């Protein structure tokens, strides 16, 4: 039996995480854009905390980490 190595490509989720964080940063809290970005962030945060499988976890983690990196960059 052969062993296969699976690579999960998360770059799409990293871009989405940065876009979500950028939206939260650009729009005031009371705007629909900001609120939708918060909802999206919370969805991925929930997937990190309670993933259905490893792929979901890795993608959600990439989303959250990239968003956090963006916020760190704009605050410095």
mmCIF file as gemmi writes it, N, C-alpha and C atoms, coordinates in Angstrom:
data_model
loop_
_atom_site.group_PDB
_atom_site.id
_atom_site.type_symbol
_atom_site.label_atom_id
_atom_site.label_alt_id
_atom_site.label_comp_id
_atom_site.label_asym_id
_atom_site.label_entity_id
_atom_site.label_seq_id
_atom_site.pdbx_PDB_ins_code
_atom_site.Cartn_x
_atom_site.Cartn_y
_atom_site.Cartn_z
_atom_site.occupancy
_atom_site.B_iso_or_equiv
_atom_site.pdbx_formal_charge
_atom_site.auth_seq_id
_atom_site.auth_asym_id
_atom_site.pdbx_PDB_model_num
ATOM 1 N N . UNK Axp A 1 ? 0.837 -1.177 0 1 0 ? 1 A 1
ATOM 2 C CA . UNK Axp A 1 ? 0 0 0 1 0 ? 1 A 1
ATOM 3 C C . UNK Axp A 1 ? 0.883 1.243 0 1 0 ? 1 A 1
ATOM 4 N N . UNK Axp A 2 ? 0.536 2.211 -0.818 1 0 ? 2 A 1
ATOM 5 C CA . UNK Axp A 2 ? 1.328 3.431 -0.913 1 0 ? 2 A 1
ATOM 6 C C . UNK Axp A 2 ? 0.836 4.476 0.09 1 0 ? 2 A 1
ATOM 7 N N . UNK Axp A 3 ? 1.768 5.269 0.557 1 0 ? 3 A 1
ATOM 8 C CA . UNK Axp A 3 ? 1.423 6.393 1.423 1 0 ? 3 A 1
ATOM 9 C C . UNK Axp A 3 ? 1.34 7.652 0.573 1 0 ? 3 A 1
ATOM 10 N N . UNK Axp A 4 ? 0.286 8.38 0.728 1 0 ? 4 A 1
ATOM 11 C CA . UNK Axp A 4 ? 0.107 9.628 -0.015 1 0 ? 4 A 1
ATOM 12 C C . UNK Axp A 4 ? 0.178 10.8 0.943 1 0 ? 4 A 1
ATOM 13 N N . UNK Axp A 5 ? 0.779 11.85 0.473 1 0 ? 5 A 1
ATOM 14 C CA . UNK Axp A 5 ? 0.843 13.077 1.258 1 0 ? 5 A 1
ATOM 15 C C . UNK Axp A 5 ? -0.12 14.072 0.617 1 0 ? 5 A 1
ATOM 16 N N . UNK Axp A 6 ? -0.983 14.627 1.415 1 0 ? 6 A 1
ATOM 17 C CA . UNK Axp A 6 ? -1.961 15.579 0.919 1 0 ? 6 A 1
ATOM 18 C C . UNK Axp A 6 ? -1.544 16.977 1.35 1 0 ? 6 A 1
ATOM 19 N N . UNK Axp A 7 ? -1.522 17.877 0.407 1 0 ? 7 A 1
ATOM 20 C CA . UNK Axp A 7 ? -1.218 19.268 0.702 1 0 ? 7 A 1
ATOM 21 C C . UNK Axp A 7 ? -2.5 20.073 0.556 1 0 ? 7 A 1
ATOM 22 N N . UNK Axp A 8 ? -2.807 20.83 1.567 1 0 ? 8 A 1
ATOM 23 C CA . UNK Axp A 8 ? -3.998 21.675 1.533 1 0 ? 8 A 1
ATOM 24 C C . UNK Axp A 8 ? -3.555 23.075 1.136 1 0 ? 8 A 1
ATOM 25 N N . UNK Axp A 9 ? -4.079 23.566 0.03 1 0 ? 9 A 1
ATOM 26 C CA . UNK Axp A 9 ? -3.731 24.904 -0.441 1 0 ? 9 A 1
ATOM 27 C C . UNK Axp A 9 ? -4.719 25.886 0.176 1 0 ? 9 A 1
ATOM 28 N N . UNK Axp A 10 ? -4.176 26.807 0.958 1 0 ? 10 A 1
ATOM 29 C CA . UNK Axp A 10 ? -5.04 27.722 1.706 1 0 ? 10 A 1
ATOM 30 C C . UNK Axp A 10 ? -4.905 29.167 1.253 1 0 ? 10 A 1
ATOM 31 N N . UNK Axp A 11 ? -4.191 29.413 0.16 1 0 ? 11 A 1
ATOM 32 C CA . UNK Axp A 11 ? -3.946 30.801 -0.239 1 0 ? 11 A 1
ATOM 33 C C . UNK Axp A 11 ? -5.237 31.561 -0.516 1 0 ? 11 A 1
ATOM 34 N N . UNK Axp A 12 ? -6.252 30.9 -1.051 1 0 ? 12 A 1
ATOM 35 C CA . UNK Axp A 12 ? -7.533 31.569 -1.3 1 0 ? 12 A 1
ATOM 36 C C . UNK Axp A 12 ? -8.145 32.055 0.014 1 0 ? 12 A 1
ATOM 37 N N . UNK Axp A 13 ? -8.024 31.25 1.052 1 0 ? 13 A 1
ATOM 38 C CA . UNK Axp A 13 ? -8.561 31.624 2.351 1 0 ? 13 A 1
ATOM 39 C C . UNK Axp A 13 ? -7.719 32.718 3.002 1 0 ? 13 A 1
ATOM 40 N N . UNK Axp A 14 ? -6.424 32.718 2.748 1 0 ? 14 A 1
ATOM 41 C CA . UNK Axp A 14 ? -5.565 33.781 3.258 1 0 ? 14 A 1
ATOM 42 C C . UNK Axp A 14 ? -5.956 35.121 2.634 1 0 ? 14 A 1
ATOM 43 N N . UNK Axp A 15 ? -6.194 35.128 1.333 1 0 ? 15 A 1
ATOM 44 C CA . UNK Axp A 15 ? -6.623 36.369 0.663 1 0 ? 15 A 1
ATOM 45 C C . UNK Axp A 15 ? -7.978 36.823 1.2 1 0 ? 15 A 1
ATOM 46 N N . UNK Axp A 16 ? -8.878 35.886 1.386 1 0 ? 16 A 1
ATOM 47 C CA . UNK Axp A 16 ? -10.204 36.222 1.907 1 0 ? 16 A 1
ATOM 48 C C . UNK Axp A 16 ? -10.109 36.767 3.329 1 0 ? 16 A 1
ATOM 49 N N . UNK Axp A 17 ? -9.223 36.199 4.135 1 0 ? 17 A 1
ATOM 50 C CA . UNK Axp A 17 ? -9.037 36.69 5.505 1 0 ? 17 A 1
ATOM 51 C C . UNK Axp A 17 ? -8.509 38.109 5.531 1 0 ? 17 A 1
ATOM 52 N N . UNK Axp A 18 ? -7.552 38.4 4.649 1 0 ? 18 A 1
ATOM 53 C CA . UNK Axp A 18 ? -7.022 39.764 4.565 1 0 ? 18 A 1
ATOM 54 C C . UNK Axp A 18 ? -8.1 40.732 4.081 1 0 ? 18 A 1
ATOM 55 N N . UNK Axp A 19 ? -8.897 40.302 3.104 1 0 ? 19 A 1
ATOM 56 C CA . UNK Axp A 19 ? -9.977 41.155 2.598 1 0 ? 19 A 1
ATOM 57 C C . UNK Axp A 19 ? -11.009 41.438 3.681 1 0 ? 19 A 1
ATOM 58 N N . UNK Axp A 20 ? -11.341 40.433 4.452 1 0 ? 20 A 1
ATOM 59 C CA . UNK Axp A 20 ? -12.305 40.595 5.537 1 0 ? 20 A 1
ATOM 60 C C . UNK Axp A 20 ? -11.769 41.573 6.582 1 0 ? 20 A 1
ATOM 61 N N . UNK Axp A 21 ? -10.525 41.395 6.974 1 0 ? 21 A 1
ATOM 62 C CA . UNK Axp A 21 ? -9.909 42.295 7.957 1 0 ? 21 A 1
ATOM 63 C C . UNK Axp A 21 ? -9.817 43.72 7.41 1 0 ? 21 A 1
ATOM 64 N N . UNK Axp A 22 ? -9.484 43.849 6.132 1 0 ? 22 A 1
ATOM 65 C CA . UNK Axp A 22 ? -9.407 45.169 5.504 1 0 ? 22 A 1
ATOM 66 C C . UNK Axp A 22 ? -10.776 45.851 5.525 1 0 ? 22 A 1
ATOM 67 N N . UNK Axp A 23 ? -11.821 45.095 5.26 1 0 ? 23 A 1
ATOM 68 C CA . UNK Axp A 23 ? -13.177 45.649 5.291 1 0 ? 23 A 1
ATOM 69 C C . UNK Axp A 23 ? -13.526 46.137 6.682 1 0 ? 23 A 1
ATOM 70 N N . UNK Axp A 24 ? -13.199 45.348 7.698 1 0 ? 24 A 1
ATOM 71 C CA . UNK Axp A 24 ? -13.476 45.771 9.077 1 0 ? 24 A 1
ATOM 72 C C . UNK Axp A 24 ? -12.683 47.028 9.421 1 0 ? 24 A 1
ATOM 73 N N . UNK Axp A 25 ? -11.484 47.13 8.912 1 0 ? 25 A 1
ATOM 74 C CA . UNK Axp A 25 ? -10.62 48.27 9.193 1 0 ? 25 A 1
ATOM 75 C C . UNK Axp A 25 ? -11.102 49.529 8.464 1 0 ? 25 A 1
ATOM 76 N N . UNK Axp A 26 ? -11.59 49.373 7.235 1 0 ? 26 A 1
ATOM 77 C CA . UNK Axp A 26 ? -11.96 50.528 6.402 1 0 ? 26 A 1
ATOM 78 C C . UNK Axp A 26 ? -13.328 51.121 6.752 1 0 ? 26 A 1
ATOM 79 N N . UNK Axp A 27 ? -14.264 50.291 7.183 1 0 ? 27 A 1
ATOM 80 C CA . UNK Axp A 27 ? -15.629 50.761 7.409 1 0 ? 27 A 1
ATOM 81 C C . UNK Axp A 27 ? -15.919 50.896 8.892 1 0 ? 27 A 1
ATOM 82 N N . UNK Axp A 28 ? -16.735 51.885 9.221 1 0 ? 28 A 1
ATOM 83 C CA . UNK Axp A 28 ? -17.14 52.088 10.612 1 0 ? 28 A 1
ATOM 84 C C . UNK Axp A 28 ? -18.021 50.935 11.062 1 0 ? 28 A 1
ATOM 85 N N . UNK Axp A 29 ? -18.047 50.727 12.385 1 0 ? 29 A 1
ATOM 86 C CA . UNK Axp A 29 ? -18.743 49.572 12.955 1 0 ? 29 A 1
ATOM 87 C C . UNK Axp A 29 ? -20.219 49.51 12.615 1 0 ? 29 A 1
ATOM 88 N N . UNK Axp A 30 ? -20.866 50.639 12.452 1 0 ? 30 A 1
ATOM 89 C CA . UNK Axp A 30 ? -22.316 50.633 12.22 1 0 ? 30 A 1
ATOM 90 C C . UNK Axp A 30 ? -22.7 50.381 10.76 1 0 ? 30 A 1
ATOM 91 N N . UNK Axp A 31 ? -21.74 50.263 9.876 1 0 ? 31 A 1
ATOM 92 C CA . UNK Axp A 31 ? -22.046 50.058 8.458 1 0 ? 31 A 1
ATOM 93 C C . UNK Axp A 31 ? -22.346 48.584 8.171 1 0 ? 31 A 1
ATOM 94 N N . UNK Axp A 32 ? -23.189 48.327 7.157 1 0 ? 32 A 1
ATOM 95 C CA . UNK Axp A 32 ? -23.481 46.936 6.784 1 0 ? 32 A 1
ATOM 96 C C . UNK Axp A 32 ? -22.231 46.17 6.347 1 0 ? 32 A 1
ATOM 97 N N . UNK Axp A 33 ? -21.294 46.836 5.705 1 0 ? 33 A 1
ATOM 98 C CA . UNK Axp A 33 ? -20.062 46.178 5.25 1 0 ? 33 A 1
ATOM 99 C C . UNK Axp A 33 ? -19.262 45.641 6.433 1 0 ? 33 A 1
ATOM 100 N N . UNK Axp A 34 ? -19.137 46.463 7.462 1 0 ? 34 A 1
ATOM 101 C CA . UNK Axp A 34 ? -18.395 46.051 8.658 1 0 ? 34 A 1
ATOM 102 C C . UNK Axp A 34 ? -19.102 44.89 9.349 1 0 ? 34 A 1
ATOM 103 N N . UNK Axp A 35 ? -20.418 44.981 9.47 1 0 ? 35 A 1
ATOM 104 C CA . UNK Axp A 35 ? -21.181 43.938 10.143 1 0 ? 35 A 1
ATOM 105 C C . UNK Axp A 35 ? -21.091 42.605 9.396 1 0 ? 35 A 1
ATOM 106 N N . UNK Axp A 36 ? -21.13 42.657 8.069 1 0 ? 36 A 1
ATOM 107 C CA . UNK Axp A 36 ? -21.013 41.429 7.282 1 0 ? 36 A 1
ATOM 108 C C . UNK Axp A 36 ? -19.621 40.817 7.45 1 0 ? 36 A 1
ATOM 109 N N . UNK Axp A 37 ? -18.599 41.659 7.498 1 0 ? 37 A 1
ATOM 110 C CA . UNK Axp A 37 ? -17.234 41.165 7.705 1 0 ? 37 A 1
ATOM 111 C C . UNK Axp A 37 ? -17.105 40.505 9.075 1 0 ? 37 A 1
ATOM 112 N N . UNK Axp A 38 ? -17.734 41.081 10.079 1 0 ? 38 A 1
ATOM 113 C CA . UNK Axp A 38 ? -17.714 40.491 11.435 1 0 ? 38 A 1
ATOM 114 C C . UNK Axp A 38 ? -18.382 39.109 11.411 1 0 ? 38 A 1
ATOM 115 N N . UNK Axp A 39 ? -19.522 39.009 10.738 1 0 ? 39 A 1
ATOM 116 C CA . UNK Axp A 39 ? -20.216 37.726 10.639 1 0 ? 39 A 1
ATOM 117 C C . UNK Axp A 39 ? -19.34 36.672 9.956 1 0 ? 39 A 1
ATOM 118 N N . UNK Axp A 40 ? -18.666 37.076 8.886 1 0 ? 40 A 1
ATOM 119 C CA . UNK Axp A 40 ? -17.782 36.155 8.169 1 0 ? 40 A 1
ATOM 120 C C . UNK Axp A 40 ? -16.644 35.706 9.064 1 0 ? 40 A 1
ATOM 121 N N . UNK Axp A 41 ? -16.037 36.65 9.782 1 0 ? 41 A 1
ATOM 122 C CA . UNK Axp A 41 ? -14.939 36.329 10.689 1 0 ? 41 A 1
ATOM 123 C C . UNK Axp A 41 ? -15.398 35.331 11.753 1 0 ? 41 A 1
ATOM 124 N N . UNK Axp A 42 ? -16.565 35.579 12.328 1 0 ? 42 A 1
ATOM 125 C CA . UNK Axp A 42 ? -17.078 34.7 13.385 1 0 ? 42 A 1
ATOM 126 C C . UNK Axp A 42 ? -17.355 33.296 12.856 1 0 ? 42 A 1
ATOM 127 N N . UNK Axp A 43 ? -17.788 33.21 11.59 1 0 ? 43 A 1
ATOM 128 C CA . UNK Axp A 43 ? -18.038 31.902 10.976 1 0 ? 43 A 1
ATOM 129 C C . UNK Axp A 43 ? -16.744 31.092 10.918 1 0 ? 43 A 1
ATOM 130 N N . UNK Axp A 44 ? -15.671 31.732 10.47 1 0 ? 44 A 1
ATOM 131 C CA . UNK Axp A 44 ? -14.395 31.021 10.375 1 0 ? 44 A 1
ATOM 132 C C . UNK Axp A 44 ? -13.794 30.76 11.753 1 0 ? 44 A 1
ATOM 133 N N . UNK Axp A 45 ? -14.021 31.661 12.674 1 0 ? 45 A 1
ATOM 134 C CA . UNK Axp A 45 ? -13.555 31.453 14.038 1 0 ? 45 A 1
ATOM 135 C C . UNK Axp A 45 ? -14.225 30.215 14.641 1 0 ? 45 A 1
ATOM 136 N N . UNK Axp A 46 ? -15.511 30.06 14.391 1 0 ? 46 A 1
ATOM 137 C CA . UNK Axp A 46 ? -16.235 28.881 14.885 1 0 ? 46 A 1
ATOM 138 C C . UNK Axp A 46 ? -15.7 27.601 14.242 1 0 ? 46 A 1
ATOM 139 N N . UNK Axp A 47 ? -15.321 27.681 12.975 1 0 ? 47 A 1
ATOM 140 C CA . UNK Axp A 47 ? -14.77 26.501 12.303 1 0 ? 47 A 1
ATOM 141 C C . UNK Axp A 47 ? -13.414 26.108 12.865 1 0 ? 47 A 1
ATOM 142 N N . UNK Axp A 48 ? -12.64 27.07 13.31 1 0 ? 48 A 1
ATOM 143 C CA . UNK Axp A 48 ? -11.35 26.761 13.936 1 0 ? 48 A 1
ATOM 144 C C . UNK Axp A 48 ? -11.587 26.083 15.286 1 0 ? 48 A 1
ATOM 145 N N . UNK Axp A 49 ? -12.559 26.584 16.021 1 0 ? 49 A 1
ATOM 146 C CA . UNK Axp A 49 ? -12.823 26.038 17.352 1 0 ? 49 A 1
ATOM 147 C C . UNK Axp A 49 ? -13.524 24.689 17.315 1 0 ? 49 A 1
ATOM 148 N N . UNK Axp A 50 ? -14.322 24.44 16.274 1 0 ? 50 A 1
ATOM 149 C CA . UNK Axp A 50 ? -15.067 23.187 16.194 1 0 ? 50 A 1
ATOM 150 C C . UNK Axp A 50 ? -15.114 22.697 14.744 1 0 ? 50 A 1
ATOM 151 N N . UNK Axp A 51 ? -13.972 22.287 14.198 1 0 ? 51 A 1
ATOM 152 C CA . UNK Axp A 51 ? -13.932 21.89 12.784 1 0 ? 51 A 1
ATOM 153 C C . UNK Axp A 51 ? -14.589 20.532 12.547 1 0 ? 51 A 1
ATOM 154 N N . UNK Axp A 52 ? -15.164 20.381 11.346 1 0 ? 52 A 1
ATOM 155 C CA . UNK Axp A 52 ? -15.751 19.097 10.961 1 0 ? 52 A 1
ATOM 156 C C . UNK Axp A 52 ? -14.675 18.129 10.483 1 0 ? 52 A 1
ATOM 157 N N . UNK Axp A 53 ? -13.578 18.696 9.949 1 0 ? 53 A 1
ATOM 158 C CA . UNK Axp A 53 ? -12.479 17.858 9.467 1 0 ? 53 A 1
ATOM 159 C C . UNK Axp A 53 ? -11.208 18.707 9.388 1 0 ? 53 A 1
ATOM 160 N N . UNK Axp A 54 ? -10.115 18.068 9.041 1 0 ? 54 A 1
ATOM 161 C CA . UNK Axp A 54 ? -8.825 18.759 9.01 1 0 ? 54 A 1
ATOM 162 C C . UNK Axp A 54 ? -8.77 19.84 7.931 1 0 ? 54 A 1
ATOM 163 N N . UNK Axp A 55 ? -9.401 19.586 6.798 1 0 ? 55 A 1
ATOM 164 C CA . UNK Axp A 55 ? -9.385 20.572 5.708 1 0 ? 55 A 1
ATOM 165 C C . UNK Axp A 55 ? -10.099 21.845 6.149 1 0 ? 55 A 1
ATOM 166 N N . UNK Axp A 56 ? -11.264 21.699 6.757 1 0 ? 56 A 1
ATOM 167 C CA . UNK Axp A 56 ? -12.007 22.866 7.236 1 0 ? 56 A 1
ATOM 168 C C . UNK Axp A 56 ? -11.184 23.635 8.262 1 0 ? 56 A 1
ATOM 169 N N . UNK Axp A 57 ? -10.524 22.907 9.152 1 0 ? 57 A 1
ATOM 170 C CA . UNK Axp A 57 ? -9.699 23.556 10.169 1 0 ? 57 A 1
ATOM 171 C C . UNK Axp A 57 ? -8.559 24.355 9.535 1 0 ? 57 A 1
ATOM 172 N N . UNK Axp A 58 ? -7.829 23.747 8.611 1 0 ? 58 A 1
ATOM 173 C CA . UNK Axp A 58 ? -6.686 24.42 7.988 1 0 ? 58 A 1
ATOM 174 C C . UNK Axp A 58 ? -7.11 25.654 7.197 1 0 ? 58 A 1
ATOM 175 N N . UNK Axp A 59 ? -8.216 25.559 6.494 1 0 ? 59 A 1
ATOM 176 C CA . UNK Axp A 59 ? -8.695 26.704 5.706 1 0 ? 59 A 1
ATOM 177 C C . UNK Axp A 59 ? -9.151 27.839 6.622 1 0 ? 59 A 1
ATOM 178 N N . UNK Axp A 60 ? -9.905 27.492 7.658 1 0 ? 60 A 1
ATOM 179 C CA . UNK Axp A 60 ? -10.372 28.512 8.596 1 0 ? 60 A 1
ATOM 180 C C . UNK Axp A 60 ? -9.198 29.145 9.348 1 0 ? 60 A 1
ATOM 181 N N . UNK Axp A 61 ? -8.234 28.33 9.721 1 0 ? 61 A 1
ATOM 182 C CA . UNK Axp A 61 ? -7.048 28.844 10.412 1 0 ? 61 A 1
ATOM 183 C C . UNK Axp A 61 ? -6.292 29.818 9.52 1 0 ? 61 A 1
ATOM 184 N N . UNK Axp A 62 ? -6.143 29.493 8.24 1 0 ? 62 A 1
ATOM 185 C CA . UNK Axp A 62 ? -5.458 30.384 7.298 1 0 ? 62 A 1
ATOM 186 C C . UNK Axp A 62 ? -6.201 31.708 7.185 1 0 ? 62 A 1
ATOM 187 N N . UNK Axp A 63 ? -7.529 31.654 7.151 1 0 ? 63 A 1
ATOM 188 C CA . UNK Axp A 63 ? -8.369 32.856 7.072 1 0 ? 63 A 1
ATOM 189 C C . UNK Axp A 63 ? -8.124 33.752 8.289 1 0 ? 63 A 1
ATOM 190 N N . UNK Axp A 64 ? -8.209 33.17 9.48 1 0 ? 64 A 1
ATOM 191 C CA . UNK Axp A 64 ? -8.059 33.925 10.733 1 0 ? 64 A 1
ATOM 192 C C . UNK Axp A 64 ? -6.643 34.483 10.869 1 0 ? 64 A 1
ATOM 193 N N . UNK Axp A 65 ? -5.651 33.682 10.588 1 0 ? 65 A 1
ATOM 194 C CA . UNK Axp A 65 ? -4.265 34.129 10.746 1 0 ? 65 A 1
ATOM 195 C C . UNK Axp A 65 ? -3.912 35.247 9.77 1 0 ? 65 A 1
ATOM 196 N N . UNK Axp A 66 ? -4.37 35.148 8.531 1 0 ? 66 A 1
ATOM 197 C CA . UNK Axp A 66 ? -4.078 36.195 7.55 1 0 ? 66 A 1
ATOM 198 C C . UNK Axp A 66 ? -4.77 37.496 7.925 1 0 ? 66 A 1
ATOM 199 N N . UNK Axp A 67 ? -5.993 37.399 8.425 1 0 ? 67 A 1
ATOM 200 C CA . UNK Axp A 67 ? -6.696 38.601 8.892 1 0 ? 67 A 1
ATOM 201 C C . UNK Axp A 67 ? -5.978 39.252 10.056 1 0 ? 67 A 1
ATOM 202 N N . UNK Axp A 68 ? -5.51 38.422 10.974 1 0 ? 68 A 1
ATOM 203 C CA . UNK Axp A 68 ? -4.773 38.947 12.125 1 0 ? 68 A 1
ATOM 204 C C . UNK Axp A 68 ? -3.469 39.599 11.711 1 0 ? 68 A 1
ATOM 205 N N . UNK Axp A 69 ? -2.808 39.018 10.737 1 0 ? 69 A 1
ATOM 206 C CA . UNK Axp A 69 ? -1.556 39.587 10.226 1 0 ? 69 A 1
ATOM 207 C C . UNK Axp A 69 ? -1.803 40.956 9.591 1 0 ? 69 A 1
ATOM 208 N N . UNK Axp A 70 ? -2.906 41.085 8.854 1 0 ? 70 A 1
ATOM 209 C CA . UNK Axp A 70 ? -3.229 42.364 8.224 1 0 ? 70 A 1
ATOM 210 C C . UNK Axp A 70 ? -3.443 43.441 9.3 1 0 ? 70 A 1
ATOM 211 N N . UNK Axp A 71 ? -4.208 43.112 10.323 1 0 ? 71 A 1
ATOM 212 C CA . UNK Axp A 71 ? -4.473 44.074 11.399 1 0 ? 71 A 1
ATOM 213 C C . UNK Axp A 71 ? -3.175 44.463 12.089 1 0 ? 71 A 1
ATOM 214 N N . UNK Axp A 72 ? -2.307 43.497 12.321 1 0 ? 72 A 1
ATOM 215 C CA . UNK Axp A 72 ? -1.008 43.774 12.944 1 0 ? 72 A 1
ATOM 216 C C . UNK Axp A 72 ? -0.198 44.748 12.079 1 0 ? 72 A 1
ATOM 217 N N . UNK Axp A 73 ? -0.229 44.544 10.754 1 0 ? 73 A 1
ATOM 218 C CA . UNK Axp A 73 ? 0.528 45.408 9.84 1 0 ? 73 A 1
ATOM 219 C C . UNK Axp A 73 ? -0.003 46.839 9.838 1 0 ? 73 A 1
ATOM 220 N N . UNK Axp A 74 ? -1.315 47.012 9.832 1 0 ? 74 A 1
ATOM 221 C CA . UNK Axp A 74 ? -1.863 48.372 9.764 1 0 ? 74 A 1
ATOM 222 C C . UNK Axp A 74 ? -1.746 49.112 11.089 1 0 ? 74 A 1
ATOM 223 N N . UNK Axp A 75 ? -1.645 48.379 12.188 1 0 ? 75 A 1
ATOM 224 C CA . UNK Axp A 75 ? -1.509 49.036 13.492 1 0 ? 75 A 1
ATOM 225 C C . UNK Axp A 75 ? -0.081 49.452 13.782 1 0 ? 75 A 1
ATOM 226 N N . UNK Axp A 76 ? 0.883 48.889 13.046 1 0 ? 76 A 1
ATOM 227 C CA . UNK Axp A 76 ? 2.282 49.233 13.339 1 0 ? 76 A 1
ATOM 228 C C . UNK Axp A 76 ? 2.771 50.355 12.458 1 0 ? 76 A 1
